[in-house]
């Protein structure tokens, strides 16, 4: 645990450390700016002096060596030739390398598949540094050598040479100063690039030299514009967001690559996400990039990078204010036939946008074109290579059907009215050879129809209900393999068995939801024949804990929502009457006090007591365990549930409600059970006072986005107050 905390602490400190390194880079660039300005100014004076010396018309005896030095050094000044802003211009970073690519690739196609412009840029940068340092050193050496000579002319023979000495000294001094400034600027530039490369390696950024050069250019431009405060606060993310709107296509491509690298680097992701989320214009620009369908390599690469970025951001985006968003996703799905990667990114964006956000779901469902594409992808699930696409589409459909509120009702209606989609889902459920994960996702999509009354009653639900019942009650039986067939190894067999069990349990849980508050769906189980009811009863009595819990919940719903005549007509009353003893024994013998089995069987016991069996039968069954033991068990269950935090992964909302309701019923049946003194002895009131109700405990189901639906008639707080009234004892706190 400590190691994990240290790791998380390191990740939290990473953005601050990266910001310090980038601030160092910004300082280096900021120091380069005055050096460049001074070098440019000095270069102008040098050129003026050279013009005066060579072409000024003065009659002095300029030595040939000085003539050639003045001419060559004024033309090939270090700053003017290999320094300054010209080498930082986009012309060097983008169009020139791309033109070189187009010329060199055809000539070298037998040796190289391509010549990346990144390599050209890197080569140009290092070539510039090398040439600049050579020129700087040459200028410094020659200037110092000539300045060591105090007299450049013969003033005795030609008095006009008197002015020659100070002019040449000034020329060589200025040339030396420019060389020193250029040397200092180059040193800063190299240090800046080394720091950027360290950032790239330290934070695992998948970037080449060209984006790093572009960052320096971006900061230098802000320095030239006088935006010094903004210069110091610039980060890689803010630079990328500013560059997204550049007029240069390759600059936009590099900006998307920088953003994608930051979002995929674990130590930079959170800060980058925050900066992008706070920039609506950048998000709109990214969607616009996705919607553009240019076929040139740069446009296609930019589109793919932009789609990857939006896929990373999608779970945190709200698209109600972005009109291009749905159109962009449609364009990615439409081009899937030509580029599977684009379709995959489009489906990732869909999954992210539909994640726990009903507003996004409404925006998506309003696009008939998008819904048609999703349906078409699901309908082609049997085509080779379409399994992953169908999984993503079914995930989105499951989120449509699992939405809460009025918007969720509208979304479910949109899905169940799509006959082609629902027919495909049923076909997938009916095919035992279909991929297990696909069937599970299809079941999750149908399970969402349990969230509102109209969806539970619709024809599409009724048709799928029978298929779900078959999956849960009649799992496929393994057949003996032919001798000539190669058997799967043990690991594959175990994985297939686990997946089949997950599908079966998903079908059972979907049945639990669909039979909640639905007498019609409960009756549908009886209408399908005695065999399904017997299968449920068999699962109810078997040893598999989770399956028992699911079957118990289904039978509990049938007990709760079917009238007594329906139960009598199918022999269910006899089954329930004979099972109360087994139910109480299961509750008493279950070690996991807050697990699914305990939740399910407490619910079954409660409904049997309240609606099915007489109090005398319950008392007889209770005597087999001992009423004192059973009350102590209820107390332990309630104490354990009180201690379990809401955030726990295995927290269940129905345990405390069922335990408290069962305790109330037992107290109200004191004339037959005679257990009041046990409740007093084990201080049940203390456990009741310790109950802190959660919102979910007042509802019967949770939607796909975690919103509780189908409220109970009595809140948990009300049940606690009733229990405190019927269970005697001293008032707690007095």
Secondary structure, DSSP 8 states (H G I E B T S, - for coil): -HHHHHHHHHHHHHHHHHHHHHHHHHHHHHHHHHHHHHHHHHHHHHHHHHHHHHHS-------HHHHHHHHHHHHS-HHHHH-SGGGGSHIIIIIHHHHHHHHHHHHTTTT-S---HHHHHHHHHHHHHHHHHHHHHHHHHHHHHHHT-S-SS-TTT-GGGHHHHHHHHHHHHHHHHHHHHHHHHHHHHHHHHHHHHHHHHHTT----HHHHHHHHHHHHHHHHTT-HHHHHH--HHHHHHHHTT-SSHHHHHHHHHHHHHHHHSTTTHHHHHHHHHT-HHHHHHHHHHHH----SHHHHHHHHHHHHHHHHHGGG---TT-THHHHHHHHHHHGGGT-HHHHHHHHHHHHHHTSS-HHHHHHHHT-HHHHHHHHHHHHTTTSTT-HHHHHHHHHHHHHHHT--HHHHHHHHHHHHT-HHHHHHHHHHHH-TTS-HHHHHHHHHHHHGGGGSHHHHHSHHHHHHHHHHHHHHHS--------TTS----HHHHHHHHHHHHHHHHHHHHHHHHHHTT-HHHHHHHHHT-HHHHHHHHHHHHSS-HHHHHHHHHHHHHHHHHS-HHHHHHTTHHHHHHHHHHHHHHHHHH-S-TTSHHHHHHHHHHHHIIIIIS-HHHHHHHHHHH-HHHHHHHHHHHHHHHHHS-TT-TT--TTHHHHHHHHHHHHHHTHHHH--HHHHHHTTHHHHHHT----GGGGEEEE-TTS-EEEE-SS-HHHHHHHHHHHS-S--TT-
